[in-house]
Amino acid sequence: MKDNKERITEIIEDMGGSGALATLLHVSQAVVCNWRGRGEIPRRYWQAIIRESGGAVNAARLAGVEE
């Protein structure tokens, strides 16, 4: 089972990396890097990530309940 940091890192990479995700969400790249370090993406960004991922990311994956 992956830990939270590994899971968030995979999601960020699936979204094109920290720079691409930051651009998509209109936040700084440092903000996305902080999420990676904390192992958590704030819920207010989940809908945009789910929508823009084309099905690669869902709420269960963001919450860490799907492996």
Summary of the structure (lengths in Angstrom):
residues: 67
radius of gyration: 10.6
end to end distance: 7.2
largest distance: 31.1
contacts: 166
relative contact order: 0.20
helix: 66%
strand: 0%
